[in-house]
């Protein structure tokens, strides 16, 4: 699926948002988690790890952030995996992943 070592790592904050119904077409699969980021290439995969609780989730960048330079905006389902929904914002590590070639 992905290489073990990340291509690069960033630190920042994460928030979450509800994906509008019209945006669901951006997902490759119904269970795929998506996110928005200001600078990472659309289509790239990242592992987002909550630095406080250690929980992580892999998401695909499908959109641009809102220009708030906070780091990353996760879809609500991804935020639920790392326990971010109730907190609203968290300090995270963002590891850019490289897909393995067969």
PEHUGI-V404545 format. One record per pair of residues at least 24 apart in sequence whose ideal C-beta (glycine too) atoms are under 8 Angstrom apart, sorted by the first residue. I is the first residue (numbers start at 0). J is the second residue. Records with the same first field share a line. If there is no record, write none. Layout:
I->J + J
This chain:
0->98 + 99
1->44 + 46 + 57 + 96 + 97 + 98 + 99
2->96 + 97 + 98 + 99
5->46 + 94 + 95 + 96 + 97
6->95 + 96 + 97
7->94 + 95
8->92 + 93 + 94 + 95
9->70 + 92 + 93 + 95
10->50 + 70 + 90 + 91 + 92 + 93
11->69 + 70 + 71 + 90 + 91 + 93
12->69 + 70 + 88 + 89 + 90 + 91
13->47 + 49 + 69 + 70 + 71 + 72 + 73 + 78 + 81 + 83 + 88 + 89 + 91
14->69 + 71 + 72 + 73 + 83 + 87 + 88
15->72 + 73 + 74 + 75 + 77 + 78 + 83 + 84 + 87
16->72 + 73 + 74 + 75
17->74 + 75
18->74 + 75
22->61 + 62
25->61 + 62
26->59 + 61
27->59
31->59
32->56 + 57 + 58 + 59 + 73 + 74 + 76 + 77 + 80
33->58 + 59 + 60 + 61 + 62 + 74 + 77
34->58 + 59 + 60 + 61 + 62 + 71 + 72 + 73 + 74 + 77
35->60 + 61 + 62 + 63 + 64 + 65 + 71 + 72
36->60 + 63 + 64 + 70 + 71 + 72 + 93
37->63 + 64 + 66 + 68
39->95
43->95 + 96
44->95 + 96 + 98
45->71 + 93 + 94 + 95 + 96
46->93 + 94 + 96
47->71 + 73 + 77 + 81 + 91 + 92 + 93 + 94
48->81 + 91 + 92 + 94
49->81 + 82 + 83 + 89 + 90 + 91
50->89 + 90 + 91 + 92
51->89 + 90
52->81 + 82
54->80 + 81 + 82
55->81
56->80 + 81
57->96
